Amino acid sequence: MKPFVDVLEFIKKSRIQKALTDRHGCYRSHIKDENGKDVDIPFVLSVDDIRRVLELRDNDGDLIQVSERLCKGLWFRMGYVGFVNDSSYNKSRLP
């Protein structure tokens, strides 16, 4: 039972859970024409689409989100002596 619990914990912490649990609906209006007949729709799925939807963030062009706590910690470790919740940082407050 323990290995199974470890696998579940790994899945919960990884992006795999998003891929397994997210549901996306397909509407009838997407697959039928005005007469109610089914329409063949060309569908192209690229690796970049999969990376974007799963939010893998492993591509050089992907945005990286840094937590507010980490950001503040970095500023303080650099010696910043101002109020870190300001909308802008003052360069003169760095050593």
Backbone as CSV, one residue per row, in Angstrom:
resi,resn,N_x,N_y,N_z,CA_x,CA_y,CA_z,C_x,C_y,C_z
1,MET,0.810,-1.194,0.000,0.000,0.000,0.000,0.855,1.259,0.000
2,LYS,2.010,1.219,0.651,2.887,2.378,0.745,3.363,2.870,-0.633
3,PRO,3.821,1.976,-1.548,4.239,2.471,-2.864,3.109,3.187,-3.603
4,PHE,1.882,2.714,-3.436,0.746,3.343,-4.093,0.531,4.753,-3.559
5,VAL,0.662,4.931,-2.255,0.516,6.254,-1.637,1.613,7.186,-2.148
6,ASP,2.834,6.687,-2.286,3.943,7.495,-2.793,3.676,7.963,-4.225
7,VAL,3.116,7.081,-5.042,2.802,7.440,-6.425,1.717,8.517,-6.455
8,LEU,0.694,8.377,-5.612,-0.363,9.389,-5.549,0.189,10.743,-5.112
9,GLU,1.073,10.753,-4.134,1.684,12.004,-3.689,2.498,12.638,-4.817
10,PHE,3.239,11.819,-5.564,4.023,12.324,-6.691,3.107,12.946,-7.739
11,ILE,2.013,12.269,-8.052,1.083,12.775,-9.058,0.455,14.084,-8.594
12,LYS,0.096,14.184,-7.323,-0.502,15.409,-6.807,0.452,16.594,-6.875
13,LYS,1.736,16.346,-6.697,2.726,17.428,-6.698,3.199,17.796,-8.099
14,SER,2.941,16.963,-9.073,3.440,17.199,-10.425,2.340,17.764,-11.323
15,ARG,2.700,18.118,-12.531,1.748,18.632,-13.510,0.892,17.506,-14.093
16,ILE,1.233,16.276,-13.806,0.493,15.147,-14.352,-0.945,15.165,-13.855
17,GLN,-1.168,15.584,-12.615,-2.522,15.609,-12.065,-3.416,16.510,-12.894
18,LYS,-2.906,17.659,-13.328,-3.694,18.574,-14.149,-4.127,17.888,-15.438
19,ALA,-3.207,17.151,-16.048,-3.527,16.467,-17.299,-4.576,15.374,-17.086
20,LEU,-4.525,14.717,-15.958,-5.447,13.612,-15.700,-6.818,14.067,-15.219
21,THR,-6.903,15.220,-14.568,-8.152,15.610,-13.931,-8.896,16.749,-14.613
22,ASP,-8.232,17.586,-15.403,-8.924,18.690,-16.082,-9.887,18.142,-17.126
23,ARG,-11.074,18.732,-17.183,-12.079,18.317,-18.170,-12.372,19.493,-19.082
24,HIS,-12.403,19.232,-20.362,-12.713,20.251,-21.349,-13.885,19.770,-22.190
25,GLY,-14.902,20.601,-22.291,-16.093,20.220,-23.031,-16.002,20.551,-24.499
26,CYS,-16.675,19.754,-25.288,-16.804,20.014,-26.716,-18.284,20.285,-26.980
27,TYR,-18.584,21.476,-27.477,-19.972,21.874,-27.677,-20.490,21.406,-29.037
28,ARG,-21.795,21.141,-29.096,-22.389,20.689,-30.362,-22.183,21.708,-31.468
29,SER,-22.199,22.971,-31.124,-22.009,24.010,-32.134,-20.631,23.922,-32.784
30,HIS,-19.702,23.254,-32.121,-18.360,23.101,-32.686,-18.294,21.975,-33.709
31,ILE,-19.214,21.037,-33.639,-19.114,19.863,-34.518,-20.300,19.703,-35.465
32,LYS,-21.272,20.623,-35.435,-22.431,20.531,-36.333,-22.566,21.831,-37.120
33,ASP,-23.059,21.707,-38.358,-23.290,22.909,-39.170,-24.708,23.437,-38.957
34,GLU,-25.125,24.400,-39.782,-26.446,25.009,-39.612,-27.593,24.015,-39.804
35,ASN,-27.356,22.974,-40.597,-28.397,21.979,-40.868,-28.423,20.860,-39.824
36,GLY,-27.567,20.943,-38.811,-27.535,19.918,-37.773,-26.726,18.698,-38.140
37,LYS,-25.993,18.756,-39.254,-25.179,17.613,-39.677,-23.779,17.727,-39.073
38,ASP,-23.197,16.561,-38.798,-21.839,16.544,-38.258,-20.859,17.097,-39.289
39,VAL,-19.879,17.805,-38.811,-18.874,18.418,-39.669,-17.509,17.888,-39.256
40,ASP,-16.705,17.515,-40.236,-15.326,17.115,-39.948,-14.501,18.381,-39.770
41,ILE,-13.901,18.502,-38.606,-13.102,19.678,-38.294,-11.641,19.259,-38.223
42,PRO,-10.794,19.918,-39.002,-9.372,19.584,-38.891,-8.854,20.001,-37.513
43,PHE,-8.095,19.127,-36.901,-7.599,19.387,-35.559,-6.105,19.150,-35.537
44,VAL,-5.360,20.166,-35.153,-3.909,20.056,-35.078,-3.496,20.326,-33.637
45,LEU,-2.783,19.395,-33.056,-2.306,19.531,-31.687,-0.792,19.451,-31.703
46,SER,-0.157,20.497,-31.233,1.307,20.512,-31.244,1.865,20.295,-29.841
47,VAL,3.136,20.031,-29.780,3.813,19.861,-28.498,3.719,21.154,-27.691
48,ASP,3.823,22.297,-28.365,3.715,23.583,-27.672,2.333,23.762,-27.037
49,ASP,1.281,23.283,-27.718,-0.064,23.351,-27.139,-0.146,22.536,-25.855
50,ILE,0.422,21.351,-25.877,0.397,20.487,-24.697,1.175,21.127,-23.551
51,ARG,2.351,21.675,-23.868,3.160,22.336,-22.834,2.410,23.518,-22.235
52,ARG,1.694,24.282,-23.074,0.976,25.472,-22.601,-0.203,25.067,-21.715
53,VAL,-0.996,24.096,-22.150,-2.183,23.691,-21.407,-1.808,23.028,-20.081
54,LEU,-0.771,22.207,-20.085,-0.342,21.548,-18.858,0.514,22.444,-17.972
55,GLU,0.814,23.642,-18.464,1.622,24.614,-17.718,2.948,24.005,-17.274
56,LEU,3.646,23.359,-18.208,4.903,22.708,-17.864,6.011,23.713,-17.555
57,ARG,5.972,24.861,-18.208,6.964,25.923,-18.003,8.394,25.406,-18.164
58,ASP,8.613,24.578,-19.160,9.954,24.066,-19.394,10.528,24.561,-20.715
59,ASN,9.886,25.562,-21.285,10.334,26.141,-22.537,10.960,27.504,-22.240
60,ASP,11.951,27.914,-23.006,12.611,29.194,-22.764,11.652,30.378,-22.875
61,GLY,10.623,30.264,-23.696,9.692,31.359,-23.894,8.568,31.418,-22.867
62,ASP,8.470,30.427,-21.992,7.396,30.382,-20.999,7.662,31.366,-19.872
63,LEU,6.588,31.984,-19.396,6.694,32.871,-18.250,6.935,32.056,-16.989
64,ILE,7.721,32.602,-16.095,7.978,31.941,-14.825,7.364,32.797,-13.736
65,GLN,6.543,32.193,-12.910,5.927,32.921,-11.812,6.718,32.670,-10.543
66,VAL,7.110,33.757,-9.901,7.859,33.667,-8.667,6.948,34.141,-7.546
67,SER,6.902,33.411,-6.459,6.015,33.776,-5.359,6.450,35.101,-4.735
68,GLU,5.489,35.789,-4.146,5.766,37.083,-3.517,6.762,36.917,-2.374
69,ARG,6.619,35.861,-1.608,7.516,35.620,-0.476,8.958,35.443,-0.949
70,LEU,9.150,34.676,-2.018,10.478,34.460,-2.561,11.068,35.767,-3.072
71,CYS,10.250,36.561,-3.750,10.707,37.846,-4.281,11.192,38.764,-3.161
72,LYS,10.383,38.880,-2.109,10.761,39.740,-0.983,12.038,39.235,-0.329
73,GLY,12.147,37.928,-0.174,13.352,37.351,0.416,14.592,37.665,-0.401
74,LEU,14.465,37.610,-1.715,15.609,37.932,-2.577,16.027,39.389,-2.423
75,TRP,15.046,40.292,-2.371,15.369,41.720,-2.206,16.076,41.960,-0.878
76,PHE,15.583,41.343,0.193,16.207,41.543,1.502,17.611,40.943,1.544
77,ARG,17.809,39.789,0.904,19.143,39.189,0.873,20.124,40.030,0.074
78,MET,19.618,40.810,-0.884,20.493,41.712,-1.639,20.802,42.975,-0.844
79,GLY,20.177,43.128,0.323,20.456,44.276,1.169,19.505,45.436,0.982
80,TYR,18.372,45.207,0.381,17.392,46.275,0.169,16.886,46.773,1.519
81,VAL,16.843,48.108,1.704,16.454,48.681,2.995,15.183,49.514,2.887
82,GLY,14.360,49.241,1.910,13.114,49.979,1.752,11.902,49.098,2.019
83,PHE,10.744,49.659,1.775,9.481,48.944,1.935,9.263,48.107,0.680
84,VAL,9.224,46.786,0.807,9.176,45.910,-0.365,7.795,45.797,-0.984
85,ASN,6.768,46.333,-0.360,5.433,46.280,-0.937,5.130,47.489,-1.813
86,ASP,6.114,48.353,-2.046,5.907,49.484,-2.949,5.668,48.970,-4.363
87,SER,5.013,49.792,-5.168,4.770,49.400,-6.545,6.053,49.424,-7.375
88,SER,7.053,50.179,-6.917,8.340,50.196,-7.607,9.454,50.168,-6.570
89,TYR,10.588,49.639,-6.970,11.726,49.550,-6.068,12.686,50.690,-6.369
90,ASN,13.311,51.210,-5.342,14.224,52.335,-5.496,15.650,51.803,-5.522
91,LYS,16.347,52.065,-6.611,17.707,51.556,-6.804,18.664,52.103,-5.740
92,SER,18.386,53.297,-5.226,19.302,53.889,-4.252,19.244,53.183,-2.896
93,ARG,18.250,52.334,-2.678,18.127,51.628,-1.406,18.860,50.283,-1.413
94,LEU,19.539,49.988,-2.507,20.374,48.806,-2.572,21.806,49.208,-2.252
95,PRO,22.571,48.342,-1.546,23.951,48.713,-1.204,24.836,48.740,-2.433
